[in-house]
Structures are given as C-alpha cells and as structure tokens.
Amino acid sequence: MACHAFGKLRKKLENTADTSGFVTAGFDFWTTNLNSGAQQASTFVLNIIGGAKLGTSAADVAYLGAKANLGVYSSASKGMSDVADAQNVLNIFGDAATSNTAGARTAMDGHYTDGTAVGAGDFILELVGVVNNPFAIA
C-alpha cells in the first residue's frame, strides 16, 4: 500500500522542473509512515525499492538496487558497523547521475582491511550463511 501511494505521488510530481517538492513530500510520507507504525523499519528499504519499480525508469531501480547491495555487502557480508565508514562509502557511490559502485566497493574493502588490522579495534560481525555476497561471481 505504501509503495503504491509513493508511486502515485512521484507520478504526480515527476513532470515538474523543481524536484524539491517531491523530495520533501517523499521524506514527509516515509517519516509519517515509520513514526505511525504503518511502515516497519525492517521492510522500509524494500518498500522504497518497490516504490521505485512502480512506473519509473530502469535506472532508478538499478541505482537503488546497487545502493542496497552496498548496504548488504558492508553490513552482512563484511560485518562492518562504523557509521563514518558507511557515510564515506555512500559519498563515493554518489547520486543516480554519478553512481560509482566499483569505487564504493573498493572503499568498503579498504575500510574492512583497516578494521581487521591488528590493533584496529573495529567491531566486525560477519553473518556467514545468512545472506549471499551481492558482488560474488556465481
């Protein structure tokens, strides 16, 4: 239901030159849904991706999918939990127009190497067998 409403809102606003209204409306929509309990935090990202699939471009879906894969890779596959490292990786990844998945993955691998070095002190908790590495070659 939430995805459908968000998709309808996007269709209504997508032809405007100024997208700030869409960004504000989307933020307000999701914040209200999360705060009211209508949307569970555990399915939040999946619902946003689902909303992107409602009549939008394949580029939107690919961008959000790549961003979600980076999140899975860093948190589940690598077990990383450092917020500053995650922000650095997402900054390197960039926005939809400049997305750089390879560069972001390389940065995450560097943070992982730093975090697992002797005396580093980073908290690493890899979830083995729970989720596949989204970048693994099948």
Secondary structure, DSSP 8 states (H G I E B T S, - for coil): -HHHHHHHHHHHHTTSS--HHHHHHHHHHHHHHHHHTSS-GGGHHHHHHHHHTTT--HHHHHHHHHHHHHHHIIIIIS----HHHHHHHHHHH--TTT--HHHHHHHHHHHHHHHTSTT--------TTTS--TT---
